[in-house]
Amino acid sequence: MELFRIKRDLPLMKHALIFNVISFLTFAAAVFFLVTRSLNFSIEFTGGTVMEIEYAKTAEIDKTRHVVEQMNFGEVTVQPFGSSHDVMLRLPLRGDIKQTEQVGRVFAELCKAESGSISQRQTVSDKGEAISKQVCLTPDGAEPVKLSRSEVVGPAVGEELAHDAGLALGMTVIGIMIYLAFRFEWKFAVAGIIANLHDVVIILGFFAYFQWEFSLAVLAAILAVLGYSVNESVVIFDRVREAFRKYRKLNTHEVIDHAITSTMSRTIITHGSTQLMVLSMLIFGGPTLHYFAVALTIGILFGIYSSVFVAAAIAMWLGVKREDLVKTPINKEDPDDPNAGAVV
């Protein structure tokens, strides 16, 4: 399917140096912000307090988020959990307040928002021990909100998640390089992975500059961008290989120009459709999907640029040629025959 067809190849590789300079400057700026500002890690990485709240009625996520944010504990995460009555809260650790006190204050504010007040209720554990538990009661004796569970996610857990996240990213990069090297040629593998890491670092640079919260959802978006970007590179590399076989008189940069031009319509359809879906998540997905969609939006936009201009240009600079992709047929005639291989 094509929206349009460009009859004349665009001379894109003529300006390859300009594209690479723009990429380098953008990449350098992203690295600078990562070094100077660092990422604003969520509590999945830094540690914090997790609370599970159960409402008697259907939970109002926006109302709960507003109540907790008014307490100025920093970056908080409020999201549905389980049924429509359950909400999970994630609060950052505070050195000036104990975890039990933090949980008590948050629960008290949520109770107050439901026109209730905190009372102490004595219960008996499975071991027969007496336990004092906070409950929220309204004047008529109803319990509009319950504290189902609270626990601390310590820094040790956060370090483990950070290590696993880095390992996942590293294994993805290695896997992509191996795939491209086997399917095409090592020059394409190097060009493709440089272009893909270019996208990843730029996404991280945006999150460092604006101090957006970097969570596991954002990490998932980055891994998705890696796969998405390499798919576009593979399509272009395939067209480059086909063009080398079909057009014997074209040189390397002309072949790459033809490959990019012939995939232009497909690129616009694919990326445009994907971006529409991501924008719908960004606009209507709420705070839970906000930064996930932001990371995907940045990744898709820069993924188009890097796959089309960066990866192809780097492959050209590395000296990719017809012989790298098109196997020369082996002459099976008698080598001692003086007429072997002669063309009449």
KAGI-V184876 format. One line per field, one symbol per residue. ss: DSSP state (~ for helix, > for strand, _ for the rest). psi: psi as a letter, one per 20 degrees, with the letter a starting at -180 (. if undefined). A space follows every 50 residues. Layout:
# KAGI-V184876
ss: ???
psi: ???
This chain:
# KAGI-V184876
ss: ___________~~~~~~~~~~~~~~~~~~~~~~~~~___>>_~~~~_>>> >>>>>_____~~~~~~~~~_______>>>>_____>>>>>>>______~~ ~~~~~~~~~~~~~___>>>>>>>>_____>>>>>>>>_______>>>>>> >>>_~~~~~~~~~~~~~~~~~~~~~~~~~~~~~__~~~~~~~~~~~~~~~ ~~~~~~~~~~__>>_~~~~~~~~~~~~~~~~~~~~~~~~~~~~~~~____ _~~~~~~~~~~~_~~~~~~~~~~~~~~~~~~~~~_~~~~~~~~~~~~~~~ ~~~~~~~~~~~~~~~~~____~~~~___________________
psi: pphrpohpppmgihkhggghgggggggggggghhghhrqnqrihhiqapp ppppqhappnghgggggghiiliboqppqqodriiqppppqqqphjpqgh hggggghghhghhjkrqpqppprprhjjqpppppqpprhjjqnhqqogqq rporhggghgggghghgggghgggggggghhhheqhhhgggghggghggg hgghgghggikqpoahhhghhghhhghgghghgggghghggghhhhnhiq aghhghgggggijgghgggghggghgghhhhhgiiahhjghghgghgggg ghhggggggggggghghikprghhhoppppojrpiiohjpjqp.
